[in-house]
Amino acid sequence: MVLRVFLSCLVSLLIFWGWSAPSIALGGELPPLNAPAPDFALPTNTSGNTIRLGDYRGRWVVLYFYPKDFTSGCTLEAQRFQQDIEQFHAHNAEVIGVSADSVESHADFCDSEGLTFPLLSDPDGRVSKAYGSWLGFVSLRHSFIIDPEGILRERYVKVNPAIHSKEVLARLEELQKL
């Protein structure tokens, strides 16, 4: 238990200082581009229901993984996605966040920050592992763009929370022109 708390604190400090893990060494193997995105079904804070990737067929999905609700980098990243949410919607895209936090923590985080997009609870890291975004007890800060047919089109493993939403939005616009 003490080791888990210590490691959690260490990872939180590293994340706070802007650390990003290498794409394979710590998070596992990333899913391949231009192939079907790993399917998922996780509980959400917004309705208490389960959200599945298939629920978004016909829409673009920005799936972003983050370590912990209420931490500085994760809060900044969520705030930036919320600032740009109407632009994502204008591009037929939904933003979905995933972390190991509970549905209750996600609900409090959304209330506190005014977030209107769903946050999914992945406490055992099953989905985070499928996306190469798991560090034993927290999700790493990775993001993915999935097209309307469920094909993985872009992935990010070195994320700057302050500018990441704009970066993803710009890439989404490029992908939609192809």
Buried (B, 14 or more C-beta within 10 A) or exposed (E): EEEEEEBBEEBBEBBEEEEBBEBEEBBBEBBEEEEEBBEBEBBBBBEEEEBEBEBBEEBBBBBBBBBBBEBEBBBBBBBBBBEBBEBBBEBEBBBBBBBBBBBEBBBBBBEEBEBEBBBBBBBEBEBBBBBBBBBEBBBBBBBBBBBBEBEBBBBBBEBBBEEBBEBBBEBBEEBBEE
